[in-house]
Amino acid sequence: MTKGRIRSLLWLLIVGVGVFLIVKFVVTPHIVYGDSMTPTLKTWDFCLMQRVRHYEPHRGDIVVFRTADNPPLYFVKRVIGLSGETVAIERGVFKINGAPLSESYTTINPNWQMEPLLLRTGRIFVLGDNRDFDLEDYVKGPVATRLVQERMLWHWRWKR
């Protein structure tokens, strides 16, 4: 083998290990399946998600969280309510501490009702952008931030 080939193979190995480490510990690619985040995310959209350990939630983040079930189920939803806030839904309007939340990312606001709920420390309230379902079938309730696995960095939609 020549010196040039050895150098090329060494660079290829370094790049391969680097990509592996990034995908294993920093970001993960996902293909969306399902309608719960329509119109923001649609089936077959490509998402790049950042792995998170100690997640500091921000309203509007799109996150992947797992259930405490064995085996766990994974969901993609948007962070709506944060720890220490009171969340409620009145006639389809989501309210945070009594004030209406402006939600430009959803186009459907059914006439849902939900009694005020205080989110304890370490809890967030998540909801999908597609609200064309019954509230009881749709809302999972508060989610512990320790169950949040990833947050979305970027997404791309295939041209159809």
Residue, then its C-alpha position, 0 to 999 in steps of 0.5 A: m500500500t502506498k502512503g497516500r492510500i494509508r492516509s486516505l483510509l485513516w481519514l475515512l476511519i476518522v470521519g466514520v468514527g466522528v459521524f458515529l459518535i455524533v449520531k450516537f451521542v449528539v443528534t439523531p435522524h428521524i422520519v416522522y410517521g403520523d398526523s399528530m403534529t400536522p401541519t408542522l410535521k407530516t408523515w415522511d418528513f425528515c427531522l434532526m433531533q438533539r439528544v438531551r440529558h437534563y432538558e431545560p424546556h422552552r415553550g414551543d420546542i418540539v420534543v420526543f418523550r417516552t412513556a414510563d411503560n415497559p417497553p416505552l412508547y415514544f411521542v413527538k409533541r410541542v411544549i405548551g406549558l412549563s413547570g409552575e404554570t397553570v394550564a387550562i383550555e376554555r372553548g378551544v383556547f389554550k390558557i397559561n396562568g389565565a392568559p390566552l396563548s397565541e398558537s400560530y402553528t396550529t390551524i384547528n382549535p376544536n371546542w375543547q374544555m380542560e379544567p385548570l391544572l397546576l404543573r408541578t416542578g419537573r413537569i411540562f404540558v405537551l400537545g400536538d399541533n393537529r387538534d382534530f381529535d377528541l380531547e380525551d383521546y389526544v391529551k396525555g397530560p403532564v410529562a416529566t422532563r426526565l422522560v424527554q429524550e430529544r428536541m428538534l433542531w431542524h426538519w425537512r419535507w420531501k417534495r411530493 
